[in-house]
Amino acid sequence: MSIAEDGPNKLPNMSLSIIILAAGQGKRMHSDLPKVLQPLAGKPMLGYVIAAAQALVPEAIYVVYGHGGDVVKAAFSSMPLTWVLQAEQLGTGHAVQQVAPLIPDEHQVLILYGDVPLIREATLRRLVGSATEQTLNLLSVDLPDASGYGRVLRDKAGSVYRIVEQKDANRKELAVSEANTGLMVAPARALKRWVAGLSSANAQHEYYLTDIIGMAAKDGFKVEALKAPTATEVLGVNDKVQLASLEAENRLMRARELMLAGATVLDPTRLDVRGAVTVGRDVVIDVNVVFEGTVVLGDRVRIGAGCVLKDSSIASDTVLNPYSVLDSVEVGMHCILGPFARLRPGSRVLNNAHVGNFVELKNTTLGAGSKANHLTYLGDTVVGERVNVGAGTITCNYDGVNKWPTEIHDDAFIGSGSMLVAPVTIGKNAVIGAGSTITKSAAAHALTLTRAKQQTIADWKPPVKASESEKAERIKGSRKNP
C-alpha cells in the first residue's frame, strides 16, 4: 500500500519500501543470541523497529539478516516480511546492495536499523513526508559526545555535502557534534545507482552506505539532514552496557507518557512498562511495578509496590496491594486485592470483591461482594455473590489427569480449612463447617461438615530426647540386627 492519505506527514502519490538492516553479529554482546533479538523491555529490539515500519503502511518491508539468521527469522515468522540474506557482512552499503534489485524504481526507500529500537513513528513520518524524486533525506542528531558516530558535514550555506565515519575523520571533523543516525530515505532508482558505485577503500574496508551522501550531492540532489527530536530514539545498541542504558531511558520515557496521561507515578525510575498501558483519571502507581502486554487501569485505581500486571484490566476505584501478580484477568470496580495475591489466566473478580494475602485464583470467577481473604486456592471455580471463603480453603480441581469444576452459589459460607473436591456444588446459603472435606454437593440453606472424632489421651507422654551415648547404642544395635 502506498502512503497517500491526507496529512502533513504523509508522502502523497508515492510508494514506500522499507529496508531494515539486521545482519550484525553483535560480538560485543558476548551472547549466543543475535544482537537484534536482545530484549528491550521484554521484547526483541528488532520487534520495535518492525512495528515502527509497519505503522507507515509500506508496500514491503525487507529485513537483511546474517548472523543467527534462522533464529531471527523464526522470531518473526508470522509477520509479512521479506528476508534477504547478507552472507558476508561487508558493511551497510553492501547490505543495501543485496536488497536493491528487489525494489521497484518508482519507490521511495526508507532505511532503518534493527539495533535502533526506540525510533518513533512520528519521526519517521516527518523524515519520509518531505521526500521527493530529487532529494535524499537523512536523520541526524546533536550529541554532546558524538564518539562512535559518523559526522554530518555541511558547507558554509548549511547544506550537507558529506558524512565522514569516525575512523576516517580528521581532528576538525571529529569536533562536529551533529551525528549521523544512519536512517535515511531516498528514491529507489538513484539509490540503486549510488550503492552500485560504492567502494571499500576506507579504514574498515567496508562499503559505507553513508558514502552515497557525497554521490547525491554531486548528482545535484538536495541532501537534507532532519534532526531527531531526542537523542534517545536514535541511540543504537552494541553492548550490554548500552542496552541497559537504553532500557533506563525507555523506562523514563514510558513513565513520562503515563504521567502526561494523568497517572501519578511515585518513582519514574522504578516503573517498567513492557507493553501498552491505558490509564484513567487519578491513577496512582507505586514503585517497582511491571506492566506487560495490554493493561487497562480505570479511574482512581491504585497499584501497590512490586506488583506485576500482564494483559489485564482493572476497573475504577480498585486497590491492588503490594506484591500481587495478575496475568490475563479482569477485575471489577471497588475491589481490594492482595497483598501477595496471584490471579492466573481466565480469572474474573467482580465488583466489590476481595482477594486477600496468599490467595490464588485460576480460571475462576469471584462474584460481586464475595471474599477470599487468606491462604486460599480457587481453581476452575465459579463463586456467586456475597460468598465468604474461609482461610486455607482449597478447591481440589485436579485428579492427576483432568481438571474439574466447582460451583459455589450466592451467600454461601465456606469454613476455614475446607477441601472442596471437584466436581462439587455448594448450594445457595449453604454453610460448610471448618475443616471439612466435601466430596458431594452440599445442600442449600444447610450446614454440611465432615469431622473425625476428637480424642484425648490423658496418660500420653511426649518422646524424650536421647543422649549421644544412647543414640550410639541404638545405632550399634541396629547394625547387629539389620
MOTA-V857896 format. One line per field, one symbol per residue. ss: DSSP state (H for helix, E for strand, - for the rest). psi: psi as a letter, one per 40 degrees, with the letter a starting at -180 (. if undefined). burial: 1 if it has 16 or more other ideal C-beta (glycine too) atoms within 10 Angstrom, else 0. Layout:
ss = ???
psi = ???
burial = ???
This chain:
ss = --E----------E-EEEEEEE----HHH-----HHH-EE--EEHHHHHHHHHH-----EEEEEE---HHHHHHH------EEEE------HHHHHHHHH-------EEEEEE-------HHHHHHHHH-----EEEEEEEE--------EEEE-----EEEEE-HHH--HHHH---EEEEEEEEEEHHHHHHHHH--------------HHHHHHHH---EEEEEE----HHH-----HHHHHHHHHHHHHHHHHHHHH---EE--HHHEEEEEEEEE----EE---EEEEEEEEE----EE----EEE--EE----EE----EEE--EE----EE----EE----EE----EEEEEEEEE--EE----EEEEEEEEE-EEE----EE----EEE-E----E--EEE----EE----EEE--EEE----EE----EE---E----EE-------------------HHHHHHHHHHHHH--
psi = iigeiiideighfiihihhhhfeidfdedfiehideehhhfehidddddddddddefidihhhhichfdddddddfdeigihhhhgdhgfidddddddddeehideiihhhihefgdehidddddddddeiaefihhihiihhdheheiiihhiadeeiheihhideeiaddddehehiheehihihdddddddddeiiegadefihhdeeeddddddeeihhhhhhididdeehiheidddddddddddddddddddddeeihhdgdefhhhfahhhiaifihhaifihhiahhhhahfihhiieihhhfihhiifihhiifihhhfihhaifihhaifihhiieihhiheihhahfhhhhfihhiheihgehfihhhfihhaifhhhiieihhgeheedihiihhhiieihhiifihhhihihhiheihhiieihheiihiifihhihhihhihhdehhiihhiidddddddddddddg.
burial = 01100000111001111111111101001000011111011001111111011001010111111111100100110000100101000111111111110010001111111111111100111111101000111111101001001111110000010111100010001001011111111111011101100100000001111111111110001010110100011111101001100100111011100100001010010111111010110011110111110011110111111111111111111111111111111111111111111111011111111111111111111111111110111111111111111111111110000000111111111111111111111110011111111100010000010000000000000000000000000000000000
